[in-house]
């Protein structure tokens, strides 16, 4: 993960150089926390039955996206 494509590529290079006994993890680590993973496993196993609807509410101002002429779609995702 990085603030631009150059940083993201650098992070990938670093991740490729780690030893087999090491791991590199980026993202929302709470997803892999044991209690959250156990809940996700139960939900995916059908413990709640069929999910009919999911709602998300975010209470923050929308983020203004910067425009980078000539940037690829992947580069825009990092902006």
N, CA, C and O atoms as a DFTB+ gen file, in Angstrom:
316 C
 N C O
     1  1       0.847      -1.160       0.000
     2  2       0.000       0.000       0.000
     3  2       0.896       1.228       0.000
     4  3       1.951       1.233       0.635
     5  1       0.489       2.240      -0.693
     6  2       1.265       3.468      -0.736
     7  2       0.402       4.635      -1.141
     8  3      -0.767       4.464      -1.487
     9  1       0.971       5.816      -1.100
    10  2       0.186       6.990      -1.485
    11  2       0.227       7.225      -2.986
    12  3      -0.512       8.064      -3.501
    13  1       1.079       6.494      -3.695
    14  2       1.119       6.569      -5.144
    15  2       1.607       5.218      -5.694
    16  3       1.997       4.329      -4.937
    17  1       1.577       5.092      -7.003
    18  2       1.946       3.828      -7.629
    19  2       3.398       3.469      -7.322
    20  3       3.712       2.301      -7.094
    21  1       4.282       4.462      -7.313
    22  2       5.694       4.212      -7.037
    23  2       5.873       3.569      -5.656
    24  3       6.614       2.596      -5.514
    25  1       5.198       4.111      -4.644
    26  2       5.299       3.539      -3.291
    27  2       4.701       2.142      -3.236
    28  3       5.248       1.257      -2.578
    29  1       3.580       1.938      -3.923
    30  2       2.941       0.616      -3.920
    31  2       3.864      -0.423      -4.564
    32  3       3.983      -1.544      -4.069
    33  1       4.509      -0.050      -5.660
    34  2       5.439      -0.974      -6.317
    35  2       6.636      -1.263      -5.414
    36  3       7.119      -2.395      -5.364
    37  1       7.111      -0.254      -4.707
    38  2       8.217      -0.454      -3.769
    39  2       7.799      -1.432      -2.662
    40  3       8.568      -2.319      -2.291
    41  1       6.592      -1.266      -2.144
    42  2       6.100      -2.171      -1.096
    43  2       6.054      -3.607      -1.615
    44  3       6.390      -4.538      -0.882
    45  1       5.645      -3.795      -2.864
    46  2       5.617      -5.139      -3.444
    47  2       7.022      -5.713      -3.562
    48  3       7.234      -6.900      -3.314
    49  1       7.986      -4.869      -3.942
    50  2       9.370      -5.329      -4.036
    51  2       9.883      -5.788      -2.665
    52  3      10.537      -6.826      -2.554
    53  1       9.584      -5.013      -1.636
    54  2      10.005      -5.377      -0.285
    55  2       9.347      -6.693       0.125
    56  3      10.004      -7.568       0.689
    57  1       8.060      -6.833      -0.156
    58  2       7.334      -8.049       0.214
    59  2       7.924      -9.280      -0.471
    60  3       7.951     -10.365       0.109
    61  1       8.389      -9.112      -1.687
    62  2       8.976     -10.250      -2.416
    63  2      10.322     -10.682      -1.835
    64  3      10.758     -11.810      -2.060
    65  1      10.981      -9.794      -1.091
    66  2      12.310     -10.106      -0.552
    67  2      12.267     -10.715       0.853
    68  3      13.307     -11.115       1.374
    69  1      11.100     -10.793       1.468
    70  2      11.057     -11.324       2.827
    71  2      11.302     -12.825       2.822
    72  3      11.090     -13.500       1.815
    73  1      11.748     -13.331       3.952
    74  2      12.027     -14.759       4.094
    75  2      10.733     -15.561       4.111
    76  3       9.659     -15.019       4.373
    77  1      10.840     -16.836       3.833
    78  2       9.668     -17.717       3.828
    79  2       9.027     -17.809       5.208
    80  3       7.844     -18.130       5.323
    81  1       9.797     -17.530       6.251
    82  2       9.262     -17.608       7.617
    83  2       8.609     -16.296       8.054
    84  3       8.097     -16.201       9.169
    85  1       8.624     -15.297       7.191
    86  2       8.019     -14.002       7.499
    87  2       6.771     -13.809       6.652
    88  3       6.576     -14.489       5.644
    89  1       5.939     -12.884       7.068
    90  2       4.774     -12.551       6.255
    91  2       4.617     -11.039       6.208
    92  3       5.069     -10.318       7.097
    93  1       3.973     -10.589       5.164
    94  2       3.695      -9.163       4.992
    95  2       2.197      -9.038       4.808
    96  3       1.615      -9.713       3.959
    97  1       1.568      -8.181       5.595
    98  2       0.118      -8.016       5.531
    99  2      -0.192      -6.534       5.519
   100  3       0.340      -5.774       6.329
   101  1      -1.044      -6.125       4.609
   102  2      -1.454      -4.732       4.519
   103  2      -2.962      -4.717       4.365
   104  3      -3.531      -5.560       3.671
   105  1      -3.594      -3.780       4.996
   106  2      -5.030      -3.644       4.831
   107  2      -5.717      -3.525       6.164
   108  3      -5.146      -3.035       7.139
   109  1      -6.928      -3.973       6.193
   110  2      -7.726      -3.886       7.395
   111  2      -7.500      -5.154       8.209
   112  3      -8.243      -6.128       8.088
   113  1      -6.467      -5.124       9.034
   114  2      -6.075      -6.306       9.776
   115  2      -7.169      -6.812      10.704
   116  3      -7.144      -7.978      11.099
   117  1      -8.128      -5.965      11.061
   118  2      -9.185      -6.443      11.942
   119  2      -9.941      -7.612      11.316
   120  3     -10.541      -8.414      12.032
   121  1      -9.917      -7.715       9.989
   122  2     -10.585      -8.830       9.324
   123  2      -9.960     -10.167       9.681
   124  3     -10.638     -11.195       9.692
   125  1      -8.656     -10.150       9.974
   126  2      -7.996     -11.413      10.299
   127  2      -7.851     -11.619      11.804
   128  3      -7.266     -12.613      12.234
   129  1      -8.372     -10.701      12.606
   130  2      -8.338     -10.879      14.059
   131  2      -9.196     -12.094      14.410
   132  3     -10.278     -12.256      13.847
   133  1      -8.742     -12.944      15.320
   134  2      -9.480     -14.181      15.620
   135  2     -10.979     -14.010      15.886
   136  3     -11.763     -14.782      15.334
   137  1     -11.429     -13.035      16.707
   138  2     -12.882     -12.926      16.926
   139  2     -13.648     -12.542      15.661
   140  3     -14.732     -13.066      15.408
   141  1     -13.092     -11.636      14.873
   142  2     -13.764     -11.203      13.642
   143  2     -13.766     -12.338      12.626
   144  3     -14.772     -12.573      11.958
   145  1     -12.638     -13.045      12.507
   146  2     -12.558     -14.170      11.576
   147  2     -13.561     -15.261      11.964
   148  3     -14.178     -15.872      11.091
   149  1     -13.727     -15.508      13.263
   150  2     -14.678     -16.528      13.726
   151  2     -16.114     -16.122      13.392
   152  3     -16.915     -16.955      12.969
   153  1     -16.430     -14.857      13.581
   154  2     -17.773     -14.376      13.242
   155  2     -18.008     -14.496      11.743
   156  3     -19.063     -14.963      11.314
   157  1     -17.022     -14.074      10.939
   158  2     -17.162     -14.165       9.481
   159  2     -17.370     -15.610       9.048
   160  3     -18.182     -15.891       8.166
   161  1     -16.640     -16.517       9.667
   162  2     -16.770     -17.937       9.330
   163  2     -18.173     -18.444       9.651
   164  3     -18.754     -19.191       8.864
   165  1     -18.718     -18.050      10.793
   166  2     -20.081     -18.476      11.162
   167  2     -21.116     -17.908      10.199
   168  3     -22.051     -18.601       9.800
   169  1     -20.939     -16.625       9.825
   170  2     -21.885     -16.002       8.885
   171  2     -21.817     -16.708       7.541
   172  3     -22.849     -17.036       6.956
   173  1     -20.586     -16.945       7.041
   174  2     -20.428     -17.622       5.761
   175  2     -20.936     -19.057       5.814
   176  3     -21.319     -19.617       4.786
   177  1     -20.941     -19.655       6.998
   178  2     -21.453     -21.006       7.177
   179  2     -22.968     -21.070       7.277
   180  3     -23.539     -22.156       7.374
   181  1     -23.624     -19.912       7.253
   182  2     -25.080     -19.879       7.260
   183  2     -25.716     -19.680       8.622
   184  3     -26.926     -19.865       8.759
   185  1     -24.936     -19.305       9.646
   186  2     -25.487     -19.152      10.997
   187  2     -26.593     -18.100      11.074
   188  3     -27.459     -18.186      11.945
   189  1     -26.578     -17.112      10.181
   190  2     -27.619     -16.079      10.186
   191  2     -28.732     -16.363       9.194
   192  3     -29.701     -15.608       9.114
   193  1     -28.603     -17.435       8.444
   194  2     -29.583     -17.694       7.401
   195  2     -29.224     -16.905       6.155
   196  3     -28.088     -16.456       6.004
   197  1     -30.174     -16.737       5.278
   198  2     -29.935     -16.023       4.033
   199  2     -29.906     -14.518       4.309
   200  3     -30.844     -13.971       4.888
   201  1     -28.824     -13.851       3.890
   202  2     -28.702     -12.406       4.054
   203  2     -29.516     -11.747       2.952
   204  3     -29.264     -11.972       1.768
   205  1     -30.490     -10.934       3.340
   206  2     -31.362     -10.285       2.365
   207  2     -30.920      -8.871       2.040
   208  3     -31.176      -8.377       0.942
   209  1     -30.254      -8.210       2.991
   210  2     -29.888      -6.819       2.760
   211  2     -28.730      -6.428       3.667
   212  3     -28.620      -6.904       4.797
   213  1     -27.881      -5.569       3.162
   214  2     -26.780      -5.015       3.942
   215  2     -26.780      -3.514       3.728
   216  3     -26.902      -3.051       2.594
   217  1     -26.646      -2.745       4.803
   218  2     -26.639      -1.293       4.716
   219  2     -25.383      -0.753       5.369
   220  3     -24.955      -1.236       6.417
   221  1     -24.802       0.245       4.744
   222  2     -23.627       0.904       5.307
   223  2     -23.901       2.397       5.344
   224  3     -24.373       2.978       4.367
   225  1     -23.605       3.008       6.467
   226  2     -23.765       4.451       6.611
   227  2     -22.414       5.025       7.021
   228  3     -21.812       4.587       8.001
   229  1     -21.953       5.994       6.271
   230  2     -20.686       6.643       6.580
   231  2     -20.961       8.099       6.894
   232  3     -21.560       8.815       6.092
   233  1     -20.525       8.529       8.054
   234  2     -20.778       9.899       8.479
   235  2     -19.507      10.735       8.295
   236  3     -18.799      11.037       9.255
   237  1     -19.242      11.094       7.054
   238  2     -18.102      11.969       6.779
   239  2     -18.336      12.678       5.457
   240  3     -19.175      12.274       4.651
   241  1     -17.583      13.732       5.257
   242  2     -17.716      14.473       4.008
   243  2     -17.128      13.661       2.866
   244  3     -16.160      12.928       3.069
   245  1     -17.691      13.776       1.673
   246  2     -17.115      13.062       0.537
   247  2     -15.714      13.585       0.241
   248  3     -15.440      14.775       0.400
   249  1     -14.843      12.702      -0.183
   250  2     -13.470      13.075      -0.496
   251  2     -13.389      13.585      -1.929
   252  3     -13.942      12.979      -2.847
   253  1     -12.706      14.686      -2.106
   254  2     -12.491      15.195      -3.458
   255  2     -11.351      14.415      -4.098
   256  3     -10.276      14.280      -3.514
   257  1     -11.587      13.914      -5.275
   258  2     -10.576      13.149      -5.989
   259  2      -9.709      14.095      -6.817
   260  3     -10.214      14.996      -7.487
   261  1      -8.410      13.876      -6.758
   262  2      -7.493      14.637      -7.588
   263  2      -7.552      14.077      -9.002
   264  3      -7.800      12.888      -9.199
   265  1      -7.326      14.929      -9.970
   266  2      -7.311      14.503     -11.367
   267  2      -5.863      14.470     -11.832
   268  3      -5.130      15.449     -11.686
   269  1      -5.457      13.334     -12.394
   270  2      -4.105      13.163     -12.916
   271  2      -4.217      12.806     -14.394
   272  3      -4.371      11.633     -14.734
   273  1      -4.141      13.809     -15.283
   274  2      -4.273      13.517     -16.717
   275  2      -3.253      12.478     -17.164
   276  3      -2.078      12.546     -16.806
   277  1      -3.722      11.515     -17.953
   278  2      -2.837      10.487     -18.489
   279  2      -2.595       9.309     -17.557
   280  3      -1.913       8.357     -17.937
   281  1      -3.141       9.353     -16.343
   282  2      -2.937       8.255     -15.393
   283  2      -3.830       7.080     -15.771
   284  3      -4.932       7.258     -16.290
   285  1      -3.336       5.883     -15.501
   286  2      -4.122       4.682     -15.785
   287  2      -5.220       4.516     -14.737
   288  3      -5.237       5.218     -13.726
   289  1      -6.120       3.599     -14.985
   290  2      -7.210       3.337     -14.028
   291  2      -6.641       2.897     -12.685
   292  3      -7.136       3.309     -11.636
   293  1      -5.593       2.052     -12.713
   294  2      -4.967       1.609     -11.464
   295  2      -4.352       2.776     -10.708
   296  3      -4.452       2.844      -9.483
   297  1      -3.722       3.687     -11.422
   298  2      -3.122       4.852     -10.777
   299  2      -4.191       5.730     -10.144
   300  3      -3.967       6.289      -9.070
   301  1      -5.338       5.862     -10.780
   302  2      -6.435       6.659     -10.216
   303  2      -6.975       6.028      -8.930
   304  3      -7.398       6.746      -8.023
   305  1      -6.965       4.708      -8.843
   306  2      -7.445       4.047      -7.629
   307  2      -6.582       4.387      -6.421
   308  3      -7.076       4.399      -5.294
   309  1      -5.294       4.665      -6.641
   310  2      -4.394       5.019      -5.542
   311  2      -4.465       6.491      -5.185
   312  3      -3.945       6.894      -4.145
   313  1      -5.094       7.298      -6.017
   314  2      -5.124       8.756      -5.791
   315  2      -6.046       9.118      -4.660
   316  3      -6.192      10.297      -4.335
